[in-house]
Amino acid sequence: MDTAAIFDRLRQRFGDRVVDTGLEAKDPWVAIKPEDLFEVSRYLHDDPQLAFDCLSNLTGVDLKAQDLLQAVYHLYSYPHRHKLVLKVSTPRPDPSIPSVENIWKAANWLEREAFDLVGIVFTGHSDLRRLLLPEDWIGYPLRKDFVEPEEYHGISTRRESLLR
């Protein structure tokens, strides 16, 4: 099933809760609101004609100019060999998106990574804590306004350029 057909199924089922699409993009995508993520994800996973049984990637994106953070989910169906990119945007000041860990187990670590590096809070996650950075790290390194501290616990964070 191509992305246009998947989009039509989503539009029939969820109507205008599907807020935007990029069907002509290299990786065609569908955008939904955070409050609809769990229900739409459950449908994409459980519907036999869609059967998106694999969350292959989840990426956090900082859309600073729009004052948004975005979670981008790359879904794949092994039974049907089709794919879909699902985008969910949330306000930067209070970034909250429901967890899909109960639908795709891979979301456990992927959501923790997006939380750790971009600062998206995945509500309902079973163990949302930093994954790569120390628990007492301040800030989110993949946000566009992140300023690296001069030191961390007395250890310099400065590095010599390898490009010289």
DSSP file (Angstrom, degrees, kcal/mol; ACC not computed):
  #  RESIDUE AA STRUCTURE BP1 BP2  ACC     N-H-->O    O-->H-N    N-H-->O    O-->H-N    TCO  KAPPA ALPHA  PHI   PSI    X-CA   Y-CA   Z-CA
    1    1 A M              0   0    0      0, 0.0    82,-0.2     0, 0.0     2,-0.1   0.000 360.0 360.0 360.0 131.1    0.0    0.0    0.0
    2    2 A D     >  -     0   0    0     80,-0.1     4,-2.1     1,-0.1     3,-0.3  -0.319 360.0-101.1 -83.1 171.5    1.5    3.4   -0.9
    3    3 A T  H  > S+     0   0    0      1,-0.2     4,-3.0     2,-0.2     5,-0.2   0.844 120.1  57.7 -63.6 -35.0    1.5    6.4    1.4
    4    4 A A  H  > S+     0   0    0      2,-0.2     4,-2.4     1,-0.2    -1,-0.2   0.907 108.7  46.3 -62.6 -40.7   -1.5    8.0   -0.4
    5    5 A A  H  > S+     0   0    0     -3,-0.3     4,-2.1     2,-0.2    -2,-0.2   0.891 112.9  49.5 -68.5 -39.2   -3.6    4.9    0.3
    6    6 A I  H  X S+     0   0    0     -4,-2.1     4,-2.4     2,-0.2    -2,-0.2   0.926 110.9  50.5 -63.4 -43.6   -2.5    4.9    3.9
    7    7 A F  H  X S+     0   0    0     -4,-3.0     4,-3.0     1,-0.2    -2,-0.2   0.914 108.2  52.7 -59.6 -43.7   -3.3    8.6    4.2
    8    8 A D  H  X S+     0   0    0     -4,-2.4     4,-2.5     1,-0.2    -1,-0.2   0.902 109.2  49.4 -60.0 -41.3   -6.8    7.9    2.8
    9    9 A R  H  X S+     0   0    0     -4,-2.1     4,-2.1     2,-0.2    -1,-0.2   0.912 113.2  46.9 -63.8 -41.9   -7.4    5.2    5.4
   10   10 A L  H  X S+     0   0    0     -4,-2.4     4,-3.4     2,-0.2     5,-0.4   0.910 112.3  49.7 -65.8 -41.3   -6.2    7.6    8.1
   11   11 A R  H  X S+     0   0    0     -4,-3.0     4,-2.0     1,-0.2    -2,-0.2   0.895 111.5  49.2 -65.3 -40.0   -8.4   10.4    6.8
   12   12 A Q  H  < S+     0   0    0     -4,-2.5    -1,-0.2    -5,-0.2    -2,-0.2   0.907 119.9  37.3 -63.9 -41.1  -11.4    8.1    6.7
   13   13 A R  H  < S+     0   0    0     -4,-2.1    -2,-0.2    -5,-0.2    -1,-0.2   0.883 133.6  20.9 -79.0 -40.6  -10.8    6.9   10.2
   14   14 A F  H >< S-     0   0    0     -4,-3.4     3,-1.9     1,-0.2    -3,-0.2   0.474  83.2-164.6-115.1  -4.6   -9.6   10.1   11.9
   15   15 A G  G >< S-     0   0    0     -4,-2.0     3,-1.5    -5,-0.4    -1,-0.2  -0.263  72.6  -4.4  59.1-134.1  -10.9   13.0    9.6
   16   16 A D  G 3  S+     0   0    0      1,-0.3    -1,-0.3     3,-0.0    -5,-0.1   0.364 110.8  91.7 -79.8   7.8   -9.3   16.4   10.3
   17   17 A R  G <  S+     0   0    0     -3,-1.9     2,-0.9    -6,-0.1    16,-0.8   0.682  71.9  79.0 -71.2 -16.2   -7.3   15.0   13.2
   18   18 A V  E <  S-A   32   0A   0     -3,-1.5    14,-0.2     1,-0.2     3,-0.1  -0.853  72.3-174.9 -85.9 108.9   -4.7   14.3   10.5
   19   19 A V  E     -     0   0A   0     12,-1.5     2,-0.3    -2,-0.9    13,-0.2   0.726  52.0  -3.7 -89.0 -23.0   -3.4   17.9   10.4
   20   20 A D  E     -A   31   0A   0     11,-1.3    11,-3.1     2,-0.0     2,-0.3  -0.989  55.2-158.7-163.2 160.6   -1.0   17.9    7.5
   21   21 A T  E     -A   30   0A   0     -2,-0.3     9,-0.2     9,-0.2     3,-0.1  -0.978  14.9-162.9-143.6 157.1    0.7   15.6    4.9
   22   22 A G  E >   +A   29   0A   0      7,-2.5     3,-1.2    -2,-0.3     7,-0.9  -0.575  27.0 158.6-134.7  69.9    3.8   15.6    2.8
   23   23 A L  T 3  S+     0   0    0      1,-0.3   -19,-0.1     5,-0.2   -20,-0.1   0.708  73.2  52.5 -71.6 -20.1    2.9   12.9    0.2
   24   24 A E  T 3  S+     0   0    0      3,-0.1    -1,-0.3    -3,-0.1    -2,-0.0   0.460  85.9 110.9 -94.1  -1.7    5.4   14.2   -2.3
   25   25 A A  S <  S-     0   0    0     -3,-1.2    -3,-0.0     1,-0.1     0, 0.0  -0.243  84.7-110.0 -68.8 160.5    8.4   14.2    0.0
   26   26 A K  S    S+     0   0    0      1,-0.3    -1,-0.1     2,-0.0    -3,-0.0   0.918 122.0  30.3 -56.9 -44.3   11.2   11.8   -0.3
   27   27 A D  S    S-     0   0    0     -5,-0.0    -1,-0.3    57,-0.0    -2,-0.1  -0.877 101.3-137.0-111.8  94.0   10.0   10.1    2.8
   28   28 A P        -     0   0    0      0, 0.0    57,-1.2     0, 0.0     2,-0.3  -0.180  28.9-169.0 -55.5 142.1    6.2   10.8    2.7
   29   29 A W  E     -Ab  22  85A   0     -7,-0.9    -7,-2.5    55,-0.2     2,-0.4  -0.892  23.6-151.8-137.0 161.6    4.8   11.9    6.0
   30   30 A V  E     -Ab  21  86A   0     55,-2.3    57,-2.8    -2,-0.3     2,-0.4  -0.998  16.7-149.2-131.6 134.6    1.6   12.5    7.9
   31   31 A A  E     +Ab  20  87A   0    -11,-3.1   -12,-1.5    -2,-0.4   -11,-1.3  -0.881  19.2 172.1-109.1 138.3    1.3   15.0   10.8
   32   32 A I  E     -Ab  18  88A   0     55,-2.4    57,-0.6    -2,-0.4   -14,-0.2  -0.894  36.1 -95.2-135.0 166.6   -1.1   14.6   13.8
   33   33 A K    >>  -     0   0    0    -16,-0.8     3,-1.5    -2,-0.3     4,-0.6  -0.499  35.1-115.7 -80.1 152.7   -1.6   16.3   17.1
   34   34 A P  G >4 S+     0   0    0      0, 0.0     3,-1.3     0, 0.0     4,-0.5   0.877 113.9  58.9 -55.5 -39.9    0.0   15.0   20.2
   35   35 A E  G 34 S+     0   0    0      1,-0.3     4,-0.3     2,-0.1     3,-0.1   0.685 108.6  46.0 -67.2 -15.5   -3.4   14.1   21.8
   36   36 A D  G <> S+     0   0    0     -3,-1.5     4,-2.5     1,-0.1     5,-0.3   0.469  86.4  94.7-100.9  -4.2   -4.2   11.8   18.9
   37   37 A L  H <X S+     0   0    0     -3,-1.3     4,-2.9    -4,-0.6     5,-0.2   0.910  83.5  46.3 -58.6 -48.8   -0.8   10.0   18.7
   38   38 A F  H  > S+     0   0    0     -4,-0.5     4,-2.6     1,-0.2    -1,-0.2   0.931 115.4  45.4 -64.2 -45.1   -1.6    7.0   20.9
   39   39 A E  H  > S+     0   0    0     -4,-0.3     4,-2.0     2,-0.2    -1,-0.2   0.920 116.3  45.2 -65.4 -43.8   -5.0    6.3   19.2
   40   40 A V  H  X S+     0   0    0     -4,-2.5     4,-2.7     2,-0.2    -2,-0.2   0.915 113.9  50.0 -65.7 -42.5   -3.6    6.7   15.6
   41   41 A S  H  X S+     0   0    0     -4,-2.9     4,-2.3    -5,-0.3    -2,-0.2   0.911 109.0  51.4 -62.7 -42.6   -0.5    4.7   16.5
   42   42 A R  H  X S+     0   0    0     -4,-2.6     4,-2.9    -5,-0.2     5,-0.2   0.915 111.8  47.9 -60.1 -42.7   -2.6    1.9   17.9
   43   43 A Y  H  X S+     0   0    0     -4,-2.0     4,-2.5     2,-0.2     8,-0.3   0.929 110.9  50.1 -63.6 -46.1   -4.7    1.9   14.7
   44   44 A L  H  < S+     0   0    0     -4,-2.7     8,-2.7     1,-0.2    -1,-0.2   0.862 117.6  41.6 -61.1 -35.5   -1.6    1.8   12.5
   45   45 A H  H  < S+     0   0    0     -4,-2.3    -2,-0.2     6,-0.2    -1,-0.2   0.912 121.8  37.1 -76.1 -45.0   -0.2   -1.1   14.5
   46   46 A D  H  < S+     0   0    0     -4,-2.9    -2,-0.2    -5,-0.2    -3,-0.2   0.741  85.5  99.9 -88.9 -25.6   -3.4   -3.1   14.9
   47   47 A D    >X  -     0   0    0     -4,-2.5     4,-3.0    -5,-0.2     3,-1.3  -0.474  68.2-141.9 -65.4 124.2   -5.2   -2.7   11.6
   48   48 A P  T 34 S+     0   0    0      0, 0.0    -1,-0.2     0, 0.0    -4,-0.0   0.788  98.9  53.1 -60.5 -29.2   -4.5   -5.9    9.6
   49   49 A Q  T 34 S+     0   0    0      1,-0.1    -2,-0.1    31,-0.0    -5,-0.1   0.690 121.9  30.5 -80.1 -17.0   -4.3   -4.0    6.3
   50   50 A L  T <4 S+     0   0    0     -3,-1.3    30,-0.2    -7,-0.2    32,-0.2   0.835  75.3 171.4-102.3 -56.0   -1.7   -1.6    7.7
   51   51 A A     <  -     0   0    0     -4,-3.0     2,-1.8    -8,-0.3    29,-0.3   0.854   8.6-175.2  47.7  51.6    0.1   -3.7   10.3
   52   52 A F        +     0   0    0     -8,-2.7    25,-0.2     1,-0.2    -1,-0.2  -0.597  15.2 163.0 -75.5  89.6    2.9   -1.3   11.2
   53   53 A D        +     0   0    0     -2,-1.8     2,-0.4    23,-0.3    -1,-0.2   0.449  50.2  65.2 -91.3  -1.7    4.7   -3.7   13.5
   54   54 A C  E     -C   76   0A   0     22,-1.9    22,-2.4    -3,-0.1     2,-0.9  -0.973  52.9-165.9-132.3 122.4    8.0   -1.9   13.5
   55   55 A L  E     +C   75   0A   0     -2,-0.4    20,-0.2    20,-0.2     3,-0.1  -0.891  20.2 176.8 -94.8 100.3    9.0    1.5   14.9
   56   56 A S  E     -     0   0A   0     18,-2.0     2,-0.3    -2,-0.9    19,-0.2   0.760  59.6  -0.1 -82.8 -24.4   12.4    1.7   13.2
   57   57 A N  E     -C   74   0A   0     17,-1.1    17,-2.9    -3,-0.1     2,-0.4  -0.982  49.1-165.5-161.2 150.5   13.4    5.2   14.4
   58   58 A L  E     -C   73   0A   0     -2,-0.3     2,-0.4    15,-0.2    15,-0.2  -0.976  18.8-173.1-137.9 125.3   12.1    8.1   16.5
   59   59 A T  E     -C   72   0A   0     13,-2.3    13,-2.8    -2,-0.4     2,-0.5  -0.947  17.9-141.5-123.5 139.6   13.9   11.4   16.1
   60   60 A G  E     -C   71   0A   0     -2,-0.4     2,-0.4    11,-0.2    11,-0.2  -0.866  22.1-168.6 -97.2 133.0   13.5   14.6   18.1
   61   61 A V  E     -C   70   0A   0      9,-2.9     9,-2.7    -2,-0.5     2,-0.7  -0.973  16.9-140.7-126.0 135.5   13.7   17.8   16.0
   62   62 A D  E     -C   69   0A   0     -2,-0.4     2,-0.8    80,-0.3     7,-0.2  -0.857  14.9-177.0 -95.9 112.1   14.0   21.4   17.2
   63   63 A L  E > > +C   68   0A   0      5,-2.3     5,-1.9    -2,-0.7     3,-1.4  -0.603  15.2 167.0-102.8  68.0   11.9   23.8   15.1
   64   64 A K  G > 5 +     0   0    0     -2,-0.8     3,-1.5     1,-0.3    -1,-0.2   0.844  68.1  58.5 -56.3 -41.8   13.1   26.8   16.9
   65   65 A A  G 3 5S+     0   0    0      1,-0.3    -1,-0.3    -3,-0.2    -2,-0.1   0.794 113.3  40.5 -61.5 -27.5   11.8   29.4   14.4
   66   66 A Q  G < 5S-     0   0    0     -3,-1.4    -1,-0.3     2,-0.2    -2,-0.2   0.380 111.7-121.1 -99.1   2.2    8.2   27.9   14.9
   67   67 A D  T < 5S+     0   0    0     -3,-1.5    25,-2.1    -4,-0.5     2,-0.3   0.868  73.7 120.4  58.3  40.2    8.7   27.6   18.7
   68   68 A L  E   < -CD  63  91A   0     -5,-1.9    -5,-2.3    23,-0.3     2,-0.4  -0.924  54.6-150.6-130.6 153.8    8.1   23.8   18.4
   69   69 A L  E     -CD  62  90A   0     21,-3.0    21,-2.9    -2,-0.3     2,-0.4  -0.929  23.5-156.7-113.5 149.9    9.8   20.5   19.1
   70   70 A Q  E     -CD  61  89A   0     -9,-2.7    -9,-2.9    -2,-0.4     2,-0.5  -0.986  13.7-151.6-133.4 137.0    8.8   17.6   16.9
   71   71 A A  E     -CD  60  88A   0     17,-2.9    17,-2.3    -2,-0.4     2,-0.6  -0.926  15.9-160.6-102.5 129.5    8.9   13.8   17.2
   72   72 A V  E     -CD  59  87A   0    -13,-2.8   -13,-2.3    -2,-0.5     2,-0.5  -0.953   3.7-162.6-116.8 117.2    9.3   12.0   13.9
   73   73 A Y  E     -CD  58  86A   0     13,-3.3    13,-2.8    -2,-0.6     2,-0.7  -0.871   6.2-156.6-104.5 124.8    8.4    8.3   13.9
   74   74 A H  E     -CD  57  85A   0    -17,-2.9   -18,-2.0    -2,-0.5   -17,-1.1  -0.899  20.1-171.7-101.2 112.4    9.6    6.0   11.1
   75   75 A L  E     -CD  55  84A   0      9,-3.2     9,-2.0    -2,-0.7     2,-0.3  -0.779   7.5-174.4-108.1 147.9    7.2    3.1   10.9
   76   76 A Y  E     -CD  54  83A   0    -22,-2.4   -22,-1.9    -2,-0.3     2,-0.6  -0.998  17.4-146.7-141.8 143.6    7.5   -0.1    8.8
   77   77 A S  E  >> - D   0  82A   0      5,-2.6     4,-2.1    -2,-0.3     5,-0.6  -0.937   7.6-171.4-109.9 110.7    5.2   -3.0    8.1
   78   78 A Y  T  45S+     0   0    0     -2,-0.6    -1,-0.2   -27,-0.3   -26,-0.1   0.898  87.2  51.9 -66.8 -40.2    7.1   -6.3    7.6
   79   79 A P  T  45S+     0   0    0      0, 0.0    -1,-0.2     0, 0.0   -28,-0.1   0.896 125.8  24.2 -64.0 -37.2    4.0   -8.2    6.5
   80   80 A H  T  45S-     0   0    0    -29,-0.3    -2,-0.2   -30,-0.2     3,-0.1   0.551  96.0-132.7-106.2 -10.0    3.1   -5.6    3.9
   81   81 A R  T  <5 +     0   0    0     -4,-2.1     2,-0.3     1,-0.2    -3,-0.2   0.867  61.5 127.0  59.0  39.6    6.5   -4.0    3.1
   82   82 A H  E   < - D   0  77A   0     -5,-0.6    -5,-2.6   -32,-0.2     2,-0.3  -0.868  41.2-155.1-121.8 163.5    5.2   -0.5    3.3
   83   83 A K  E     - D   0  76A   0     -2,-0.3     2,-0.3   -82,-0.2    -7,-0.2  -0.879   8.7-172.2-135.6 163.8    6.4    2.5    5.4
   84   84 A L  E     - D   0  75A   0     -9,-2.0    -9,-3.2    -2,-0.3     2,-0.5  -0.979  16.7-143.2-155.2 143.0    5.2    5.7    6.9
   85   85 A V  E     -bD  29  74A   0    -57,-1.2   -55,-2.3    -2,-0.3     2,-0.5  -0.957  19.0-163.9-108.9 127.2    6.6    8.7    8.6
   86   86 A L  E     -bD  30  73A   0    -13,-2.8   -13,-3.3    -2,-0.5     2,-0.4  -0.944   2.9-162.2-113.8 128.7    4.5   10.2   11.4
   87   87 A K  E     -bD  31  72A   0    -57,-2.8   -55,-2.4    -2,-0.5     2,-0.4  -0.922   8.9-178.1-116.4 137.4    5.2   13.7   12.7
   88   88 A V  E     -bD  32  71A   0    -17,-2.3   -17,-2.9    -2,-0.4     2,-0.3  -0.985   9.7-160.7-134.6 121.7    4.0   15.1   16.0
   89   89 A S  E     + D   0  70A   0    -57,-0.6   -19,-0.2    -2,-0.4   -21,-0.0  -0.779   9.7 179.2-105.9 148.6    4.7   18.7   17.1
   90   90 A T  E     - D   0  69A   0    -21,-2.9   -21,-3.0    -2,-0.3     7,-0.1  -0.983  38.9 -88.1-143.6 149.8    4.6   20.2   20.6
   91   91 A P  E >   - D   0  68A   0      0, 0.0     3,-0.5     0, 0.0   -23,-0.3  -0.329  31.1-133.2 -62.5 137.9    5.3   23.6   22.0
   92   92 A R  T 3  S+     0   0    0    -25,-2.1   -24,-0.1     1,-0.2   -25,-0.1   0.875 101.9  57.8 -58.8 -40.7    9.0   24.2   23.0
   93   93 A P  T 3  S+     0   0    0      0, 0.0    -1,-0.2     0, 0.0   -25,-0.1   0.838 126.9  15.2 -64.7 -30.3    8.2   25.8   26.4
   94   94 A D  S <  S-     0   0    0     -3,-0.5     2,-0.8     2,-0.1    -2,-0.1  -0.546  80.6-172.3-140.9  71.2    6.2   22.7   27.5
   95   95 A P        +     0   0    0      0, 0.0    26,-2.6     0, 0.0     2,-0.4  -0.547  18.1 157.4 -78.0 107.5    7.1   19.8   25.2
   96   96 A S  E     +e  121   0B   0     -2,-0.8    26,-0.2    24,-0.2    24,-0.1  -0.991  10.6 165.4-136.7 128.3    4.8   16.8   26.0
   97   97 A I  E     -e  122   0B   0     24,-2.7    26,-1.3    -2,-0.4   -62,-0.1  -0.996  41.1-105.2-137.7 139.0    3.9   13.9   23.8
   98   98 A P  E     -e  123   0B   0      0, 0.0    26,-0.2     0, 0.0     2,-0.1  -0.358  39.7-111.1 -65.0 145.2    2.2   10.6   24.9
   99   99 A S        -     0   0    0     24,-2.9     3,-0.2     1,-0.1     9,-0.1  -0.473  20.0-164.8 -73.4 145.2    4.5    7.6   24.9
  100  100 A V    >>  +     0   0    0     -2,-0.1     4,-2.6     1,-0.1     3,-1.7   0.078  57.1 116.0-112.4  20.0    4.0    4.8   22.4
  101  101 A E  T 34 S+     0   0    0      1,-0.3     7,-0.2     2,-0.2     6,-0.1   0.815  71.2  57.9 -57.3 -33.5    6.1    2.4   24.4
  102  102 A N  T 34 S+     0   0    0     -3,-0.2    -1,-0.3     1,-0.2     3,-0.2   0.621 112.7  40.5 -75.4 -11.7    3.1    0.1   25.0
  103  103 A I  T <4 S+     0   0    0     -3,-1.7     2,-0.5     1,-0.3    -2,-0.2   0.838 129.4  21.6 -98.2 -49.5    2.6   -0.2   21.2
  104  104 A W    ><  -     0   0    0     -4,-2.6     3,-1.9     1,-0.1    -1,-0.3  -0.973  65.7-155.0-123.4 115.9    6.2   -0.6   20.0
  105  105 A K  T >  S+     0   0    0     -2,-0.5     3,-1.9     1,-0.3     4,-0.4   0.799  91.8  69.7 -60.4 -29.7    8.7   -1.7   22.6
  106  106 A A  T 3> S+     0   0    0      1,-0.3     4,-1.7     2,-0.2     3,-0.4   0.748  82.9  74.6 -60.6 -22.1   11.6    0.0   20.7
  107  107 A A  H <> S+     0   0    0     -3,-1.9     4,-2.9    -7,-0.2     5,-0.4   0.750  78.1  76.8 -63.7 -22.2   10.0    3.3   21.8
  108  108 A N  H <> S+     0   0    0     -3,-1.9     4,-1.4    -4,-0.3    -1,-0.2   0.962 107.6  25.7 -53.4 -58.8   11.4    2.8   25.3
  109  109 A W  H  > S+     0   0    0     -3,-0.4     4,-2.3    -4,-0.4    -1,-0.2   0.854 120.8  56.6 -76.3 -35.1   15.0    3.7   24.4
  110  110 A L  H  X S+     0   0    0     -4,-1.7     4,-2.1     1,-0.2    -2,-0.2   0.910 109.2  46.1 -65.1 -40.8   14.1    5.9   21.4
  111  111 A E  H  X S+     0   0    0     -4,-2.9     4,-2.4     2,-0.2    -1,-0.2   0.886 111.0  53.1 -67.6 -38.1   11.9    8.1   23.6
  112  112 A R  H  X S+     0   0    0     -4,-1.4     4,-2.7    -5,-0.4    19,-0.4   0.902 108.9  50.0 -62.4 -39.5   14.5    8.3   26.3
  113  113 A E  H  X S+     0   0    0     -4,-2.3     4,-2.5     2,-0.2     5,-0.3   0.927 111.3  47.4 -64.7 -44.9   17.1    9.5   23.7
  114  114 A A  H  X>S+     0   0    0     -4,-2.1     4,-1.9     1,-0.2     5,-1.3   0.869 114.2  48.6 -64.7 -36.0   14.7   12.2   22.4
  115  115 A F  H  X5S+     0   0    0     -4,-2.4     4,-0.6     4,-0.2    -2,-0.2   0.937 113.6  46.9 -64.7 -46.9   14.0   13.2   26.0
  116  116 A D  H  <5S+     0   0    0     -4,-2.7    -2,-0.2    13,-0.2    -1,-0.2   0.894 124.4  28.2 -64.1 -44.0   17.7   13.3   26.9
  117  117 A L  H  <5S+     0   0    0     -4,-2.5    25,-2.6    23,-0.2    26,-0.4   0.742 136.6  20.9 -96.8 -25.7   19.0   15.2   23.8
  118  118 A V  H  <5S-     0   0    0     -4,-1.9    -3,-0.2    -5,-0.3    -2,-0.1   0.658  96.5-120.2-117.6 -26.2   16.0   17.4   22.8
  119  119 A G     << +     0   0    0     -5,-1.3     2,-0.5    -4,-0.6    -4,-0.2   0.664  51.6 155.0  96.0  17.3   13.9   17.6   26.0
  120  120 A I        -     0   0    0     -6,-1.0     2,-0.6    -9,-0.1    -1,-0.3  -0.675  36.1-141.8 -78.9 127.3   10.6   16.1   24.8
  121  121 A V  E     -e   96   0B   0    -26,-2.6   -24,-2.7    -2,-0.5     2,-0.9  -0.809   7.6-154.9 -91.5 121.7    8.7   14.6   27.7
  122  122 A F  E >   -e   97   0B   0     -2,-0.6     3,-1.6   -26,-0.2     6,-0.1  -0.831  16.4-143.2 -99.8 100.4    6.9   11.4   26.8
  123  123 A T  E 3  S+e   98   0B   0    -26,-1.3   -24,-2.9    -2,-0.9     3,-0.1  -0.361  81.6  23.8 -67.6 138.3    4.0   11.1   29.2
  124  124 A G  T 3  S+     0   0    0      1,-0.3    -1,-0.2   -26,-0.2     2,-0.1   0.428  83.2 147.7  87.9  -0.5    3.2    7.6   30.4
  125  125 A H    X   -     0   0    0     -3,-1.6     3,-0.5     1,-0.1    -1,-0.3  -0.447  49.4-135.3 -68.0 141.7    6.7    6.3   29.7
  126  126 A S  T 3  S+     0   0    0      1,-0.2    -1,-0.1    -2,-0.1    -3,-0.0   0.721  93.2   9.4 -73.5 -21.6    7.7    3.6   32.1
  127  127 A D  T 3  S+     0   0    0    -19,-0.1     2,-1.1     2,-0.1    -1,-0.2  -0.275  72.3 176.9-156.9  58.2   11.2    4.9   32.8
  128  128 A L    <   +     0   0    0     -3,-0.5     2,-0.3    -6,-0.1   -19,-0.0  -0.574  32.4 121.4 -78.0 102.0   11.8    8.4   31.4
  129  129 A R        -     0   0    0     -2,-1.1   -13,-0.2     1,-0.0   -14,-0.1  -0.937  69.6 -62.3-150.0 168.7   15.3    9.4   32.4
  130  130 A R        -     0   0    0     -2,-0.3   -17,-0.1     1,-0.1     5,-0.1  -0.208  41.2-176.6 -58.2 145.7   18.5   10.4   30.7
  131  131 A L  S    S+     0   0    0    -19,-0.4    -1,-0.1   -18,-0.1   -18,-0.1   0.750  78.1  16.8-111.9 -41.5   20.0    7.8   28.5
  132  132 A L  S    S+     0   0    0    -20,-0.2    -2,-0.1   -19,-0.1   -19,-0.1   0.729 116.8  59.3-107.4 -31.2   23.3    9.2   27.2
  133  133 A L  S    S-     0   0    0      1,-0.1   -16,-0.0     4,-0.1   -17,-0.0  -0.624  94.1 -88.2-101.7 158.8   24.0   12.2   29.5
  134  134 A P    >   -     0   0    0      0, 0.0     3,-2.0     0, 0.0    -1,-0.1  -0.290  39.0-114.1 -61.9 151.0   24.5   12.3   33.3
  135  135 A E  T 3  S+     0   0    0      1,-0.3    -5,-0.1    -5,-0.1    -2,-0.0   0.795 115.9  51.0 -57.2 -30.8   21.3   12.7   35.4
  136  136 A D  T 3  S+     0   0    0      2,-0.1    -1,-0.3     0, 0.0     2,-0.1   0.309  79.3 128.7 -94.1  10.9   22.5   16.1   36.6
  137  137 A W    <   -     0   0    0     -3,-2.0     2,-0.5     1,-0.1    -4,-0.1  -0.407  53.7-137.8 -64.8 139.4   23.3   17.5   33.1
  138  138 A I        +     0   0    0     -2,-0.1     2,-0.1     2,-0.0    -1,-0.1  -0.893  59.3   2.1-105.2 125.9   21.6   20.8   32.5
  139  139 A G  S    S-     0   0    0     -2,-0.5   -20,-0.1     1,-0.1   -21,-0.1  -0.307  81.5 -81.2  97.5-179.7   20.0   21.5   29.1
  140  140 A Y    >   -     0   0    0    -22,-0.1     3,-2.1    -2,-0.1   -23,-0.2  -0.947  28.9-152.4-131.3 107.1   19.4   19.6   25.9
  141  141 A P  T 3  S+     0   0    0      0, 0.0   -23,-0.1     0, 0.0     5,-0.1   0.665  90.2  55.9 -61.3 -21.7   22.4   19.4   23.5
  142  142 A L  T 3  S+     0   0    0    -25,-2.6   -80,-0.3     3,-0.1     2,-0.3   0.382  81.3 105.4 -95.4   7.0   20.4   19.0   20.3
  143  143 A R  S X  S-     0   0    0     -3,-2.1     3,-1.7   -26,-0.4   -74,-0.0  -0.649  77.8-126.9 -80.7 145.0   18.3   22.2   20.8
  144  144 A K  T 3  S+     0   0    0     -2,-0.3    -1,-0.1     1,-0.3    -2,-0.0   0.717 107.8  50.4 -67.0 -21.0   19.4   25.0   18.6
  145  145 A D  T 3  S+     0   0    0      2,-0.1    -1,-0.3     0, 0.0     2,-0.2   0.289  80.4 128.2 -99.9  11.1   19.8   27.4   21.5
  146  146 A F    <   -     0   0    0     -3,-1.7     2,-0.5    -6,-0.2    -7,-0.1  -0.478  42.0-161.7 -70.3 132.9   21.9   25.1   23.6
  147  147 A V        -     0   0    0     -2,-0.2    -2,-0.1     0, 0.0    -1,-0.0  -0.974  19.7-128.0-115.6 119.5   25.1   26.6   24.9
  148  148 A E        -     0   0    0     -2,-0.5    -9,-0.1     1,-0.1     9,-0.1  -0.444  27.6-117.4 -67.0 133.1   27.7   24.1   26.1
  149  149 A P        -     0   0    0      0, 0.0     8,-0.1     0, 0.0    -1,-0.1  -0.332  15.9-122.3 -68.0 154.9   29.0   24.8   29.6
  150  150 A E  S    S+     0   0    0      1,-0.2     7,-2.3     6,-0.1     8,-0.5   0.825  90.7   1.4 -65.2 -31.8   32.7   25.6   30.0
  151  151 A E  E     -F  156   0C   0      5,-0.3     2,-0.4     6,-0.1     5,-0.2  -0.977  58.1-142.7-152.4 163.0   33.0   22.7   32.4
  152  152 A Y  E >  S-F  155   0C   0      3,-2.6     3,-1.7    -2,-0.3   -15,-0.0  -0.961  87.7 -21.9-132.4 114.0   31.2   19.9   34.0
  153  153 A H  T 3  S-     0   0    0     -2,-0.4     3,-0.1     1,-0.3    -1,-0.1   0.884 129.7 -48.0  51.4  44.1   32.1   19.1   37.6
  154  154 A G  T 3  S+     0   0    0      1,-0.2     2,-0.5     0, 0.0    -1,-0.3   0.454 113.7 119.6  81.6   0.3   35.4   20.7   37.2
  155  155 A I  E <   -F  152   0C   0     -3,-1.7    -3,-2.6     2,-0.0    -1,-0.2  -0.876  66.6-120.9-101.8 126.3   36.2   19.0   34.0
  156  156 A S  E     -F  151   0C   0     -2,-0.5    -5,-0.3    -5,-0.2    -6,-0.1  -0.350  15.1-161.5 -64.7 141.0   36.8   21.2   30.9
  157  157 A T        +     0   0    0     -7,-2.3     2,-0.2    -8,-0.1    -6,-0.1   0.346  55.1 115.8-101.8   3.6   34.5   20.7   28.0
  158  158 A R        -     0   0    0     -8,-0.5     2,-0.4     1,-0.0    -2,-0.0  -0.509  45.6-168.9 -75.8 141.1   36.8   22.5   25.6
  159  159 A R        -     0   0    0     -2,-0.2     2,-0.2     0, 0.0    -2,-0.1  -0.972  24.3-114.3-129.5 144.6   38.3   20.4   22.8
  160  160 A E        -     0   0    0     -2,-0.4     2,-0.2     1,-0.1     0, 0.0  -0.545  41.2-105.6 -73.2 141.7   41.0   21.2   20.3
  161  161 A S    >   -     0   0    0     -2,-0.2     3,-0.6     1,-0.1    -1,-0.1  -0.501  20.8-158.4 -69.3 133.0   39.8   21.4   16.8
  162  162 A L  T 3  S+     0   0    0     -2,-0.2    -1,-0.1     1,-0.2    -2,-0.0   0.453  83.9  74.8 -87.2  -2.4   40.9   18.4   14.7
  163  163 A L  T 3         0   0    0      1,-0.2    -1,-0.2     0, 0.0    -2,-0.0   0.510 360.0 360.0 -90.2  -4.3   40.5   20.5   11.5
  164  164 A R    <         0   0    0     -3,-0.6    -1,-0.2     0, 0.0    -2,-0.1   0.484 360.0 360.0 -79.6 360.0   43.6   22.5   11.9
